[in-house]
Amino acid sequence: MIFILTILLLISILLTTLISLNFKSIYINNYHIHHWIWGLILYILSLFYDNVYISTIFLGITAQGLLYKNKFVI
């Protein structure tokens, strides 16, 4: 089980990196919404559904977004 969760976490980090390089960012009223913000929100919501696999994917998205040096710049 831990092995599967680790693989899912690594895959989600890799896929998020590839997707963020090819698609534009989300803006709401000229404010940039980083993918770690919506990833964290979806991670918290997914915890209520007790699906550890989906939660791990959203955790990977959040972790990858926090690796950027401009992670707190709006």
Buried (B, 14 or more C-beta within 10 A) or exposed (E): EEEEBEEBBEEBBEBBEEEBEEEEEEEEEEEEEBBBBBBBEBBEEBBEEEEBEBBBBBBBBBBBBBEEEEEEEE
